[in-house]
Amino acid sequence: MRLLLYDATGKMVRDYTPQLKSFSGLISRQDVRINIAGLPAGLYFVVTVNEQGMHARKLVVLQ
């Protein structure tokens, strides 16, 4: 599984996949915490990619 963060322009800003692989127990869970510290306020998309396909969720970062 891959976990990626894109900004509103479609640019990938973070790849959380290495952190997921180091916590293999989280991969089967529905809830995963990601660190958004340092991100400017704005609209982002959290994208998961696995063997079933791709899923995106909207994330709004407020300051």
C-alpha positions in Angstrom: 0.0 0.0 0.0 1.1 3.6 -0.7 0.0 6.7 1.1 0.6 10.0 -0.7 -0.3 13.6 -0.1 -1.0 16.0 -3.0 -1.6 19.7 -2.9 -4.5 21.4 -4.8 -2.4 21.7 -8.0 -1.8 18.0 -8.1 1.8 18.2 -7.0 2.9 15.4 -4.6 4.1 17.0 -1.4 4.7 14.0 0.8 5.1 10.3 0.6 4.1 8.5 3.8 4.7 5.0 2.3 8.0 4.4 4.1 6.4 5.1 7.5 3.6 2.7 6.7 6.1 -0.1 5.9 7.8 0.4 9.2 4.5 0.0 11.0 3.1 -3.0 9.2 0.3 -3.4 11.7 -1.2 -0.2 10.5 -1.6 -1.3 6.9 -4.7 -3.4 7.7 -6.3 -0.6 9.8 -8.7 1.9 8.6 -7.3 4.8 10.6 -3.8 6.1 10.1 -2.3 9.3 11.6 -0.1 11.4 9.4 2.1 14.3 10.4 1.0 17.5 8.7 3.3 19.8 10.7 4.9 22.4 8.5 2.3 22.3 5.7 0.9 25.7 4.7 -2.8 26.2 5.0 -4.7 24.9 2.0 -6.5 22.1 0.3 -4.7 18.7 0.0 -5.6 15.2 -1.1 -4.6 12.1 0.8 -4.3 9.3 -1.7 -4.0 5.6 -0.9 -3.0 3.1 -3.6 -3.3 -0.6 -3.2 -4.1 -3.7 -5.2 -7.8 -2.8 -5.3 -7.1 0.6 -6.8 -6.8 4.2 -5.7 -8.8 6.2 -3.2 -8.5 10.0 -2.5 -9.8 12.0 0.5 -9.9 15.7 0.8 -7.9 17.3 3.6 -8.2 21.0 4.6 -5.3 22.4 6.6 -6.2 25.5 8.6 -3.8 27.8 10.5 
